[in-house]
Amino acid sequence: MRAVVVLAVAAAAALGDPRALAAQRDLVLATTTSVRDAGLLDVLLPPFEREKGRRVKVVAVGSGQAMELGRRGEADIFILHDPRGEEAFVREGYGVERAPLMYNEFVLAGPPSDPAGVRSLSNAAKALVAIASAGAKFVSRGDRSGTHIKELELWRRAGIEPRGSWYLESGQGMGATLQIANELQAYVLTDIGTFLAHRYPLDLQILVSGDTALFNPYHVVLANPERFPWVDFEGARALREYLLSERAQRAIGAFGRDRFGRSLFNPALTGQPGRSR
């Protein structure tokens, strides 16, 4: 029976069946850089690759860029943290089977000297008002990533359009942006996972956290096989099921605990506000 299946797959591939061809290449995961930069994928992906005999090619970009890849059918599965963008991505027919994967929070980090005096504030928008009023340096990702989208949302809440020599855009991933902010002794919005993973040798400190506006959910989404018949939908679905399994969710919850005394991400299985599919 196995020989018949192998021959059928080979024949389909020879005839150009896109599903058979997709199953023979690396599975393409487009993910936000914060997940890659925190090191979580180095823990999650190897067990899946060993057990399924499939390599996963990781393309780490901002959530906006990841969804642009998705709109061109250039990835099989996505890990994103831009809820509104994701909802539009699915609604427009590019993605399917969106599900909550994990969550953490954004924090506002800055130099120990805290020139804008935001350390005592619990409201992120008020902290941005103080930074803008002081003309203190702020480094933005500026890349339409989930982090950048959240930052722009917070500026809107603050009633400020950031501009001027104090406001800089890195155009880089989260890890690189933290390094730039550190060199400039500037404020920066970051997810807590990447910040803790890169904490040393940074001088930056977490100055504002705990605001409900800083909630940071991550979702997993599959490319729509009806729109893109060449994607590896079955492989992507297998990876999705693994990521949402109790085993992988436990690994997510344990990640970082031994090194930092706390988890860098919270598994979706524990439940969180605003869960959506």
Backbone as numpy.savetxt, mean C-alpha at the origin, in Angstrom:
# Nx Ny Nz CAx CAy CAz Cx Cy Cz
-4.18 -39.29 -16.16 -5.01 -38.09 -16.16 -4.14 -36.84 -16.16
-3.06 -36.86 -15.31 -2.16 -35.71 -15.23 -1.54 -35.43 -16.60
-1.17 -36.51 -17.35 -0.56 -36.33 -18.66 -1.52 -35.67 -19.62
-2.81 -36.03 -19.52 -3.82 -35.44 -20.39 -3.95 -33.94 -20.11
-3.95 -33.58 -18.81 -4.07 -32.16 -18.43 -2.87 -31.38 -18.93
-1.68 -31.94 -18.75 -0.45 -31.26 -19.20 -0.49 -31.04 -20.70
-0.91 -32.08 -21.43 -0.98 -31.96 -22.89 -2.02 -30.92 -23.31
-3.13 -30.87 -22.57 -4.18 -29.90 -22.90 -3.69 -28.48 -22.69
-2.97 -28.26 -21.58 -2.43 -26.93 -21.31 -1.41 -26.54 -22.37
-0.55 -27.50 -22.72 0.47 -27.22 -23.73 -0.17 -26.89 -25.07
-1.22 -27.65 -25.42 -1.90 -27.39 -26.69 -2.57 -26.03 -26.69
-3.19 -25.69 -25.55 -3.85 -24.38 -25.44 -2.85 -23.26 -25.57
-1.68 -23.44 -24.93 -0.64 -22.42 -25.01 -0.16 -22.25 -26.43
-0.02 -23.40 -27.13 0.46 -23.36 -28.51 -0.53 -22.62 -29.39
-1.81 -22.71 -29.06 -2.84 -22.02 -29.83 -3.04 -20.58 -29.36
-2.29 -20.20 -28.33 -2.37 -18.83 -27.85 -3.47 -18.57 -26.84
-3.97 -19.60 -26.14 -4.97 -19.40 -25.10 -4.35 -18.50 -24.02
-4.87 -17.29 -23.80 -4.25 -16.36 -22.87 -4.21 -16.87 -21.44
-5.21 -17.66 -21.03 -5.21 -18.18 -19.66 -4.09 -19.17 -19.45
-3.83 -20.01 -20.44 -2.75 -20.98 -20.33 -1.39 -20.28 -20.34
-1.27 -19.27 -21.18 -0.01 -18.52 -21.23 0.24 -17.79 -19.93
-0.81 -17.23 -19.34 -0.67 -16.49 -18.08 -0.19 -17.39 -16.96
-0.68 -18.62 -16.95 -0.31 -19.56 -15.89 1.15 -19.98 -15.95
1.82 -19.70 -17.06 3.22 -20.11 -17.21 4.20 -19.00 -16.85
3.71 -17.80 -16.63 4.61 -16.69 -16.31 4.52 -16.36 -14.82
5.35 -15.40 -14.38 5.27 -14.94 -13.00 3.94 -14.23 -12.76
3.41 -14.41 -11.59 2.20 -13.71 -11.18 2.61 -12.27 -10.83
1.91 -11.29 -11.37 2.29 -9.89 -11.18 1.42 -9.24 -10.10
2.08 -8.83 -9.01 1.42 -8.14 -7.91 1.83 -6.68 -7.92
0.89 -5.78 -8.16 1.14 -4.34 -8.07 0.74 -3.90 -6.68
1.67 -3.35 -5.94 1.41 -3.02 -4.54 1.92 -1.65 -4.18
1.28 -1.04 -3.22 1.76 0.22 -2.70 3.15 0.04 -2.11
3.98 1.06 -2.22 5.37 0.95 -1.75 5.44 0.76 -0.25
4.45 1.23 0.50 4.52 1.11 1.95 4.56 -0.35 2.39
3.86 -1.22 1.69 3.86 -2.64 2.03 5.23 -3.26 1.74
5.80 -2.88 0.58 7.13 -3.38 0.22 8.20 -2.81 1.15
8.15 -1.49 1.37 9.18 -0.83 2.15 9.20 -1.29 3.61
8.04 -1.65 4.14 7.99 -2.15 5.51 8.57 -3.55 5.64
8.70 -4.27 4.52 9.26 -5.62 4.54 8.24 -6.73 4.69
6.95 -6.40 4.68 5.92 -7.41 4.91 5.89 -8.48 3.83
6.11 -8.10 2.58 6.03 -9.08 1.50 7.14 -10.12 1.58
8.26 -9.76 2.19 9.35 -10.73 2.36 8.94 -11.86 3.29
7.94 -11.62 4.10 7.41 -12.64 5.01 6.23 -13.38 4.38
5.36 -12.64 3.71 4.13 -13.24 3.21 4.29 -14.07 1.95
5.11 -13.61 1.00 5.13 -14.26 -0.31 5.88 -15.58 -0.40
7.03 -15.77 0.27 7.77 -17.03 0.10 6.97 -18.29 0.38
6.15 -18.38 1.43 5.36 -19.61 1.64 4.42 -19.89 0.48
3.78 -18.86 -0.05 2.88 -19.04 -1.19 3.66 -19.53 -2.40
4.81 -18.93 -2.68 5.61 -19.31 -3.85 6.08 -20.76 -3.74
6.49 -21.16 -2.55 6.95 -22.55 -2.36 5.82 -23.54 -2.57
4.68 -23.25 -1.97 3.58 -24.21 -2.00 2.89 -24.29 -3.35
2.82 -23.16 -4.06 2.12 -23.13 -5.34 3.07 -23.31 -6.52
4.37 -23.24 -6.27 5.32 -23.36 -7.36 5.24 -22.20 -8.33
4.83 -21.04 -7.84 4.69 -19.86 -8.67 5.52 -18.72 -8.11
6.22 -18.02 -8.95 6.93 -16.82 -8.52 6.00 -15.63 -8.62
6.12 -14.72 -7.67 5.33 -13.49 -7.68 6.26 -12.33 -7.99
6.00 -11.64 -9.07 6.76 -10.45 -9.43 6.09 -9.25 -8.78
6.82 -8.55 -7.91 6.27 -7.41 -7.18 6.62 -6.12 -7.91
5.60 -5.34 -8.22 5.78 -4.01 -8.79 5.30 -3.02 -7.73
6.24 -2.39 -7.03 5.91 -1.50 -5.92 5.87 -0.06 -6.39
4.70 0.52 -6.39 4.48 1.91 -6.82 3.39 2.49 -5.92
3.05 3.74 -6.10 1.93 4.30 -5.36 0.63 3.65 -5.78
-0.38 3.74 -4.94 -1.67 3.13 -5.26 -2.23 3.66 -6.58
-2.08 4.96 -6.81 -2.57 5.54 -8.06 -1.87 4.94 -9.27
-0.55 4.80 -9.18 0.20 4.20 -10.28 -0.15 2.73 -10.45
-0.38 2.03 -9.33 -0.76 0.63 -9.41 -2.08 0.47 -10.16
-3.02 1.36 -9.88 -4.30 1.27 -10.57 -4.19 1.68 -12.04
-3.23 2.53 -12.36 -2.99 2.84 -13.77 -2.48 1.60 -14.51
-1.60 0.84 -13.84 -1.17 -0.43 -14.42 -2.37 -1.34 -14.63
-3.27 -1.33 -13.64 -4.47 -2.15 -13.73 -5.38 -1.73 -14.87
-5.45 -0.46 -15.14 -6.30 0.01 -16.24 -5.75 -0.38 -17.60
-4.47 -0.78 -17.62 -3.86 -1.26 -18.87 -3.73 -2.78 -18.88
-4.23 -3.42 -17.84 -4.16 -4.88 -17.78 -2.75 -5.40 -17.59
-1.90 -4.66 -16.85 -0.50 -5.02 -16.70 -0.17 -5.64 -15.35
-1.18 -6.00 -14.58 -0.97 -6.70 -13.31 -2.15 -7.64 -13.07
-1.90 -8.67 -12.27 -2.94 -9.67 -12.00 -3.69 -9.40 -10.70
-2.99 -8.81 -9.72 -3.56 -8.63 -8.39 -2.94 -7.37 -7.79
-3.70 -6.72 -6.88 -3.26 -5.44 -6.34 -3.44 -5.39 -4.83
-2.49 -4.74 -4.15 -2.65 -4.37 -2.75 -2.61 -2.85 -2.72
-3.73 -2.23 -2.28 -3.90 -0.79 -2.41 -4.36 -0.19 -1.09
-4.13 1.12 -0.92 -4.68 1.80 0.26 -5.19 3.19 -0.11
-6.05 3.19 -1.09 -6.76 4.41 -1.51 -8.22 4.03 -1.70
-9.01 3.96 -0.61 -10.37 3.41 -0.69 -11.24 4.01 -1.78
-11.28 5.33 -1.89 -12.13 5.94 -2.92 -11.65 5.58 -4.32
-10.34 5.61 -4.51 -9.79 5.24 -5.81 -10.08 3.79 -6.14
-9.98 2.93 -5.13 -10.25 1.50 -5.34 -11.71 1.28 -5.73
-12.61 1.97 -5.05 -14.03 1.82 -5.35 -14.31 2.22 -6.79
-13.69 3.29 -7.24 -13.87 3.72 -8.64 -13.25 2.70 -9.59
-12.11 2.16 -9.22 -11.41 1.16 -10.03 -12.30 -0.06 -10.28
-12.99 -0.50 -9.23 -13.89 -1.64 -9.34 -15.16 -1.24 -10.08
-15.70 -0.10 -9.75 -16.95 0.37 -10.37 -16.80 0.52 -11.89
-15.62 0.95 -12.32 -15.35 1.16 -13.74 -15.03 -0.15 -14.48
-14.98 -1.26 -13.74 -14.82 -2.55 -14.38 -13.40 -3.02 -14.56
-12.43 -2.38 -13.89 -11.04 -2.80 -14.01 -10.65 -3.85 -12.98
-11.30 -3.82 -11.82 -10.97 -4.75 -10.75 -12.20 -5.46 -10.23
-11.98 -6.60 -9.59 -13.07 -7.39 -9.01 -12.62 -7.97 -7.67
-13.59 -8.44 -6.91 -13.36 -9.16 -5.66 -12.48 -8.37 -4.68
-12.78 -7.10 -4.52 -12.06 -6.27 -3.55 -12.41 -6.72 -2.14
-11.40 -6.86 -1.30 -11.65 -7.32 0.07 -10.64 -6.68 1.02
-11.05 -6.40 2.27 -10.13 -5.84 3.24 -9.03 -6.83 3.59
-7.79 -6.37 3.58 -6.62 -7.21 3.86 -6.04 -6.93 5.23
-5.86 -5.65 5.57 -5.23 -5.27 6.83 -5.41 -3.76 7.00
-4.93 -3.25 8.12 -5.00 -1.80 8.33 -3.94 -1.38 9.34
-3.58 -0.12 9.29 -2.79 0.50 10.34 -3.18 1.98 10.37
-2.25 2.86 10.66 -2.60 4.28 10.68 -1.48 5.10 10.06
-1.86 6.26 9.58 -0.88 7.25 9.18 -0.47 8.04 10.42
0.73 8.57 10.40 1.19 9.45 11.47 1.89 10.64 10.84
1.93 11.73 11.57 2.68 12.90 11.14 4.00 12.87 11.90
5.09 12.74 11.15 6.42 12.71 11.76 7.14 14.02 11.46
8.12 14.32 12.27 8.86 15.56 12.06 10.12 15.60 12.91
10.86 16.68 12.81 12.12 16.79 13.56 11.87 16.94 15.05
12.79 16.48 15.89 12.62 16.60 17.34 12.42 18.04 17.80
12.99 19.00 17.07 12.83 20.42 17.46 11.41 20.92 17.27
10.62 20.27 16.41 9.22 20.58 16.18 8.98 22.08 16.03
9.54 22.70 14.97 9.43 24.16 14.83 8.01 24.69 14.73
7.06 23.87 14.30 5.67 24.32 14.18 4.87 24.07 15.45
5.47 23.38 16.42 4.81 23.13 17.70 3.57 22.27 17.59
3.65 21.17 16.85 2.47 20.32 16.66 2.41 19.14 17.63
3.45 18.95 18.43 3.54 17.75 19.26 2.35 17.59 20.21
1.80 18.67 20.67 0.71 18.58 21.64 -0.66 18.44 20.99
-0.71 18.43 19.66 -1.98 18.38 18.95 -2.42 16.95 18.68
-3.73 16.72 18.75 -4.27 15.39 18.45 -5.04 15.38 17.14
-5.18 16.56 16.52 -5.92 16.70 15.28 -4.93 16.95 14.15
-4.91 16.05 13.15 -3.92 16.14 12.08 -4.11 17.39 11.23
-5.35 17.77 10.94 -5.60 18.96 10.13 -5.10 20.22 10.84
-5.34 20.31 12.14 -4.84 21.46 12.90 -3.31 21.50 12.89
-2.69 20.33 12.91 -1.23 20.27 12.86 -0.73 20.82 11.52
-1.43 20.50 10.44 -1.02 21.02 9.13 -1.19 22.53 9.06
-2.24 23.05 9.70 -2.42 24.51 9.76 -1.22 25.15 10.45
-0.78 24.54 11.54 0.36 25.08 12.29 1.64 25.02 11.46
1.82 23.93 10.71 3.01 23.80 9.86 3.03 24.85 8.77
1.88 25.03 8.11 1.80 26.03 7.04 1.99 27.44 7.59
1.40 27.72 8.75 1.51 29.05 9.35 2.95 29.38 9.71
3.69 28.35 10.14 5.10 28.54 10.53 6.02 28.53 9.32
5.51 28.10 8.16 6.36 27.96 6.98 7.43 26.90 7.19
7.10 25.91 8.04 8.06 24.83 8.31 8.10 23.86 7.15
9.24 23.30 6.88 9.39 22.42 5.73 8.52 21.17 5.87
7.89 20.81 4.76 7.05 19.61 4.69 7.38 18.90 3.39
7.62 17.59 3.47 7.92 16.80 2.28 6.73 15.90 1.96
6.19 16.08 0.78 5.06 15.29 0.29 5.56 14.21 -0.66
4.88 13.08 -0.69 5.20 12.07 -1.70 4.98 12.64 -3.10
3.86 13.33 -3.30 3.58 13.97 -4.59 3.44 13.00 -5.74
3.01 11.76 -5.46 3.01 10.73 -6.50 1.65 10.07 -6.71
0.58 10.64 -6.17 -0.77 10.08 -6.29 -0.88 8.71 -5.62
-0.01 8.45 -4.69 -0.09 7.23 -3.90 -1.21 7.36 -2.89
-1.53 6.25 -2.19 -2.54 6.32 -1.15 -2.15 7.31 -0.07
-0.86 7.36 0.27 -0.38 8.30 1.27 -0.55 9.73 0.80
-0.23 9.98 -0.47 -0.37 11.33 -1.02 -1.84 11.74 -1.05
-2.72 10.82 -1.44 -4.16 11.12 -1.46 -4.65 11.47 -0.06
-4.20 10.72 0.94 -4.59 11.02 2.33 -4.07 12.39 2.74
-2.83 12.68 2.38 -2.25 13.98 2.73 -3.08 15.12 2.13
-3.44 15.00 0.84 -4.24 16.03 0.18 -5.61 16.18 0.85
-6.17 15.07 1.29 -7.45 15.10 2.01 -7.30 15.90 3.30
-6.20 15.70 4.01 -5.97 16.42 5.26 -5.75 17.90 5.03
-5.06 18.25 3.95 -4.89 19.67 3.63 -6.24 20.31 3.33
-7.12 19.58 2.63 -8.45 20.11 2.35 -9.22 20.33 3.65
-9.10 19.39 4.57 -9.76 19.55 5.87 -9.23 20.78 6.59
-7.94 21.04 6.40 -7.30 22.18 7.05 -7.65 23.49 6.34
-8.25 23.40 5.14 -8.59 24.59 4.38 -7.38 25.28 3.78
-6.36 24.50 3.47 -5.10 25.05 2.97 -4.72 24.38 1.66
-4.28 25.17 0.70 -3.67 24.63 -0.51 -2.16 24.80 -0.36
-1.44 23.72 -0.08 -0.02 23.86 0.22 0.79 24.30 -1.00
1.53 25.35 -0.83 2.40 25.83 -1.89 3.44 26.75 -1.26
4.54 26.90 -1.96 5.61 27.75 -1.44 6.89 26.96 -1.27
7.94 27.67 -0.92 9.25 27.04 -0.81 9.33 26.04 0.34
8.40 26.14 1.31 8.42 25.23 2.45 7.82 23.87 2.11
7.05 23.79 1.01 6.35 22.55 0.64 7.06 21.90 -0.53
7.60 20.71 -0.31 8.42 20.02 -1.30 7.79 18.69 -1.67
7.91 18.29 -2.92 7.41 16.99 -3.38 8.59 16.10 -3.77
8.61 14.89 -3.22 9.73 13.98 -3.48 9.54 13.17 -4.76
8.29 12.83 -5.09 8.04 11.95 -6.22 8.59 10.55 -5.99
8.83 10.19 -4.73 9.46 8.92 -4.38 8.52 8.08 -3.52
8.93 6.83 -3.30 8.20 5.95 -2.40 8.35 6.40 -0.96
7.69 5.69 -0.05 7.66 6.13 1.34 9.02 6.07 2.01
9.77 5.00 1.79 11.08 4.89 2.42 12.00 6.01 1.99
12.06 6.28 0.69 12.93 7.35 0.18 12.45 8.71 0.66
11.14 8.91 0.74 10.60 10.19 1.19 10.96 10.45 2.65
10.94 9.40 3.46 11.36 9.55 4.86 12.83 9.98 4.95
13.66 9.42 4.11 15.08 9.78 4.12 15.25 11.26 3.74
14.50 11.71 2.75 14.58 13.10 2.32 14.11 14.03 3.44
12.97 13.69 4.05 12.46 14.51 5.15 13.46 14.56 6.30
14.12 13.45 6.54 15.11 13.41 7.62 16.28 14.34 7.32
16.75 14.30 6.08 17.87 15.16 5.69 17.52 16.63 5.79
16.26 16.96 5.47 15.83 18.35 5.49 15.26 18.77 6.84
15.15 17.79 7.78 14.51 18.04 9.07 13.13 18.66 8.83
12.36 17.94 8.04 11.04 18.40 7.62 9.95 17.50 8.19
8.73 17.97 8.15 7.57 17.17 8.53 7.18 16.28 7.34
6.52 15.16 7.64 6.12 14.23 6.59 4.98 13.36 7.09
4.03 13.07 6.21 2.97 12.11 6.53 3.44 10.74 6.08
3.34 9.76 6.96 3.81 8.41 6.64 2.90 7.37 7.29
2.85 6.19 6.71 2.19 5.09 7.39 3.11 4.62 8.52
2.53 4.17 9.60 3.31 3.79 10.77 4.23 2.61 10.49
3.79 1.69 9.61 4.60 0.51 9.32 5.94 0.86 8.69
5.91 1.68 7.65 7.15 2.06 6.99 8.02 2.92 7.91
7.38 3.78 8.71 8.16 4.62 9.62 8.93 3.77 10.61
8.27 2.81 11.23 8.95 1.99 12.22 10.02 1.11 11.59
9.74 0.60 10.38 10.72 -0.23 9.69 11.97 0.55 9.34
11.84 1.87 9.16 12.97 2.73 8.79 13.37 3.66 9.93
12.90 3.35 11.14 13.07 4.26 12.27 14.54 4.62 12.50
15.41 3.67 12.41 16.84 3.94 12.61 17.55 3.85 11.27
18.40 4.82 10.89 18.95 5.88 11.75 18.23 7.23 11.61
16.92 7.25 11.36 16.21 8.52 11.23 16.21 9.30 12.54
16.25 10.62 12.42 16.09 11.49 13.59 14.63 11.87 13.79
13.81 11.64 12.80 12.40 12.04 12.87 11.68 11.33 14.01
10.67 12.00 14.54 9.84 11.44 15.60 8.37 11.49 15.21
7.58 10.58 15.75 6.14 10.65 15.56 5.62 11.78 16.45
4.97 12.75 15.84 4.49 13.92 16.57 2.97 13.96 16.70
2.25 13.44 15.70 0.78 13.42 15.74 0.30 12.05 15.31
-0.52 11.43 16.13 -1.08 10.11 15.80 -2.41 9.96 16.52
-3.13 8.90 16.19 -4.36 8.59 16.91 -5.62 9.28 16.41
-5.50 10.23 15.49 -6.66 10.89 14.91 -7.40 9.88 14.03
-8.72 9.78 14.16 -9.47 8.83 13.35 -9.32 9.13 11.86
-9.00 10.38 11.52 -8.79 10.74 10.12 -7.55 10.10 9.54
-6.71 9.52 10.40 -5.45 8.91 9.97 -5.57 7.40 9.78
-6.79 6.87 9.88 -7.01 5.44 9.65 -6.56 5.05 8.24
-5.87 3.91 8.12 -5.23 3.54 6.85 -5.53 2.08 6.49
-6.64 1.83 5.78 -6.99 0.45 5.40 -6.34 0.02 4.08
-5.97 -1.23 4.01 -5.44 -1.82 2.79 -6.42 -2.87 2.28
-6.59 -2.90 0.95 -7.46 -3.90 0.33 -6.70 -4.67 -0.74
-7.16 -5.88 -0.98 -6.64 -6.67 -2.09 -7.72 -6.70 -3.18
-7.28 -6.52 -4.42 -8.20 -6.45 -5.57 -7.62 -7.30 -6.69
-8.48 -7.98 -7.45 -8.05 -8.77 -8.59 -8.36 -8.03 -9.89
-7.52 -8.22 -10.89 -7.81 -7.68 -12.22 -9.03 -8.40 -12.79
-9.86 -7.69 -13.52 -11.09 -8.23 -14.08 -10.77 -9.07 -15.32
-10.95 -10.39 -15.24 -10.60 -11.26 -16.38 -11.51 -11.07 -17.59
-12.71 -10.54 -17.38 -13.60 -10.29 -18.51 -13.10 -9.12 -19.34
-12.45 -8.18 -18.69 -11.91 -7.03 -19.41 -10.51 -7.33 -19.94
-9.74 -8.12 -19.18 -8.37 -8.44 -19.56 -8.20 -9.97 -19.56
-8.54 -10.64 -20.66 -8.50 -12.10 -20.69 -7.11 -12.68 -20.54
-6.08 -11.85 -20.68 -4.71 -12.36 -20.58 -4.18 -12.38 -19.14
-4.91 -11.82 -18.17 -4.40 -11.85 -16.80 -4.53 -13.26 -16.23
-3.73 -13.53 -15.21 -3.76 -14.84 -14.55 -4.76 -14.76 -13.40
-6.02 -14.89 -13.73 -7.07 -14.72 -12.72 -7.03 -15.83 -11.69
-6.82 -17.06 -12.12 -6.80 -18.18 -11.18 -5.62 -18.07 -10.23
-4.45 -17.70 -10.76 -3.28 -17.51 -9.91 -3.50 -16.36 -8.93
-4.10 -15.26 -9.42 -4.37 -14.11 -8.56 -5.37 -14.47 -7.47
-6.38 -15.24 -7.85 -7.37 -15.63 -6.85 -6.75 -16.54 -5.79
-5.83 -17.41 -6.20 -5.14 -18.27 -5.24 -4.33 -17.43 -4.26
-3.65 -16.39 -4.77 -2.87 -15.53 -3.89 -3.79 -14.74 -2.96
-4.91 -14.27 -3.48 -5.89 -13.56 -2.66 -6.38 -14.45 -1.53
-6.75 -15.69 -1.85 -7.25 -16.60 -0.82 -6.19 -16.87 0.24
-4.93 -16.97 -0.20 -3.85 -17.17 0.76 -3.69 -15.95 1.67
-3.70 -14.74 1.09 -3.52 -13.52 1.89 -4.64 -13.33 2.90
-5.83 -13.80 2.55 -6.98 -13.65 3.44 -7.16 -14.86 4.37
-6.29 -15.85 4.23 -6.39 -17.04 5.07 -5.98 -16.72 6.50
-6.43 -17.54 7.43 -6.09 -17.33 8.83 -4.57 -17.38 9.03
-3.90 -18.26 8.29 -2.44 -18.38 8.40 -1.74 -17.08 8.03
-2.09 -16.51 6.88 -1.44 -15.28 6.44 -1.85 -14.11 7.32
-3.09 -14.09 7.76 -3.55 -13.01 8.62 -2.82 -13.04 9.97
-2.52 -14.22 10.47 -1.72 -14.32 11.70 -0.33 -13.77 11.47
0.24 -14.07 10.30 1.58 -13.57 9.98 1.58 -12.05 9.89
0.51 -11.48 9.33 0.40 -10.02 9.25 0.35 -9.42 10.65
-0.45 -10.03 11.52 -0.58 -9.52 12.88 0.69 -9.64 13.70
1.52 -10.62 13.37 2.77 -10.83 14.13 3.93 -10.01 13.58
3.79 -9.51 12.36 4.91 -8.84 11.70 5.34 -7.58 12.46
6.59 -7.56 12.84 7.17 -6.41 13.53 7.11 -6.50 15.04
6.32 -7.44 15.58 6.13 -7.51 17.03 7.42 -7.83 17.77
8.23 -8.75 17.20 9.47 -9.12 17.88 10.50 -8.01 17.85
10.48 -7.20 16.80 11.48 -6.14 16.64 11.05 -4.83 17.29
9.78 -4.51 17.21 9.31 -3.21 17.68 8.40 -3.29 18.90
8.03 -4.50 19.28 7.13 -4.64 20.42 5.69 -4.37 20.06
5.41 -4.21 18.79 4.05 -3.98 18.30 3.98 -4.41 16.85
2.80 -4.75 16.39 2.61 -5.12 15.00 2.61 -3.88 14.12
3.17 -4.01 12.91 3.17 -2.87 12.00 1.86 -2.78 11.23
1.17 -3.91 11.12 -0.13 -3.95 10.43 -1.09 -4.79 11.28
-2.36 -4.45 11.21 -3.40 -5.22 11.90 -4.17 -6.04 10.87
-4.32 -7.33 11.10 -5.04 -8.15 10.11 -6.51 -7.80 10.03
-7.07 -7.91 8.82 -8.48 -7.57 8.62 -9.40 -8.52 9.39
-8.93 -9.73 9.69 -9.77 -10.69 10.38 -10.16 -10.21 11.78
-9.38 -9.26 12.34 -9.73 -8.73 13.65 -10.87 -7.74 13.58
-11.22 -7.34 12.35 -12.28 -6.38 12.16 -11.76 -4.96 12.29
-12.38 -4.05 11.57 -12.00 -2.65 11.64 -13.14 -1.78 11.17
-13.15 -0.51 11.54 -14.22 0.35 11.06 -14.12 0.55 9.56
-15.25 0.72 8.94 -15.26 1.06 7.51 -14.91 -0.09 6.60
-15.11 -1.34 7.04 -14.83 -2.46 6.14 -15.77 -2.41 4.96
-15.22 -2.67 3.78 -16.06 -2.64 2.56 -15.52 -3.62 1.56
-16.37 -3.99 0.63 -15.96 -4.91 -0.44 -16.24 -4.28 -1.78
